[in-house]
Structures are given as structure tokens and as C-alpha cells.
Amino acid sequence: MNAVKELNEDVSTLIDRFGRYPQRLTNLTLKKPRELVDMDAVNEIVKEYQSKVSKGRIFIRTSGTEPLLRILVEAPERNLVDEVSDVLADKLKKFC
């Protein structure tokens, strides 16, 4: 809100200043309670791929309402999003 005030602009025009990257959400079905998912090990795998999407992001979490592990990948290029999403889904299946 400070930016809106300082720049004397509407929120809608400020949003246009930020480029949007392609993103992909992949859901893996959990066969065990989410509390038993080793998120430390999951995060170690994510660290390996974070540098590939250095200007994007990787966000992994268990769903609070469904037995799912959610993998969100965002990057400047669609092919990179798809590549990293596929690799992470494959590697993270063992935690489900």
C-alpha cells in the first residue's frame, strides 16, 4: 500500500508492472498421512532444482484438505516449467 501512495497509482496499474511467468501445479496423491511426509528430504530435492528456475520459484506443500502433495513450479519459460515439474514429480513420488 505504501507503493500505491508513494507512486500515486492504483493497485491495478502497479500489478501490470510485474511480469507473470508460466506456472504449473502438479498434485501427487498421498498414500500416508501428510504428517508422515519427510518435508526436510523433500526440500533437499527442491534445492537441487531451485537454481534452474532462479528467476521463478518452486513451492511444495501438503494440502490441508486433501491427501495431496502439491508441487508448484514457476519460471520464465514454459518448457523449463514443464521439465522441472516432471522431474520433481518423478523424484517426489517416493515420499507419497
C-alpha positions in Angstrom: 0.0 0.0 0.0 3.0 2.3 0.5 3.9 1.9 -3.1 0.3 2.9 -4.2 0.5 6.0 -2.0 4.1 7.0 -2.9 3.6 6.4 -6.7 0.1 7.9 -6.7 -1.2 4.9 -8.7 -4.0 2.4 -8.5 -3.2 -1.2 -7.4 -4.3 -2.4 -10.8 -1.6 -0.3 -12.6 1.1 -1.5 -10.2 0.2 -5.1 -10.9 0.9 -4.6 -14.6 4.5 -3.7 -13.8 5.2 -7.2 -12.7 5.7 -9.8 -15.4 3.8 -13.0 -15.0 5.6 -16.3 -15.5 4.1 -19.5 -16.7 3.4 -21.9 -13.8 2.3 -25.5 -13.4 0.6 -27.1 -10.4 1.1 -30.9 -10.1 -0.7 -32.9 -7.4 0.6 -36.2 -6.2 -1.7 -38.4 -4.2 -0.5 -39.2 -0.7 -0.9 -42.8 0.4 0.0 -42.0 4.0 -1.0 -39.2 6.4 0.6 -35.8 5.5 2.2 -35.6 8.9 4.4 -38.5 7.9 5.8 -36.9 4.7 9.5 -36.1 5.3 9.4 -32.5 4.2 13.1 -32.0 5.1 14.0 -34.6 2.5 11.6 -33.1 0.0 13.1 -29.7 0.5 16.6 -31.1 -0.2 15.5 -32.3 -3.6 13.8 -29.0 -4.3 17.1 -27.2 -3.6 18.8 -29.1 -6.4 16.3 -27.6 -8.9 15.8 -24.1 -7.5 18.8 -22.8 -9.3 17.3 -23.9 -12.6 14.3 -21.6 -12.1 16.4 -18.8 -10.5 14.0 -16.1 -11.6 11.0 -18.2 -10.8 10.0 -20.3 -7.8 9.3 -23.8 -6.6 6.8 -24.2 -3.9 5.9 -27.6 -2.4 3.4 -28.3 0.3 0.9 -30.9 1.5 -2.8 -30.0 1.1 -4.7 -29.1 4.2 -7.9 -30.6 2.9 -7.0 -33.5 0.6 -4.4 -36.3 0.7 -2.1 -34.5 -1.8 1.4 -33.2 -2.2 1.2 -30.1 -4.3 4.1 -29.0 -6.5 4.1 -25.5 -8.0 6.8 -24.5 -10.4 7.0 -21.1 -12.0 9.7 -19.9 -14.4 10.2 -17.5 -17.3 9.9 -20.2 -20.0 7.1 -22.8 -20.3 9.5 -25.6 -21.4 11.5 -25.1 -18.2 8.4 -25.1 -16.1 7.3 -28.4 -17.6 10.8 -30.0 -17.4 11.3 -29.2 -13.7 7.7 -30.1 -12.8 8.1 -33.5 -14.5 11.4 -34.3 -12.8 10.2 -33.1 -9.4 7.0 -35.1 -9.6 9.0 -38.2 -10.5 11.5 -37.8 -7.7 8.9 -36.9 -5.1 6.6 -39.8 -5.7 8.7 -41.9 -3.3 7.6 -39.6 -0.4 3.9 -40.2 -1.1 
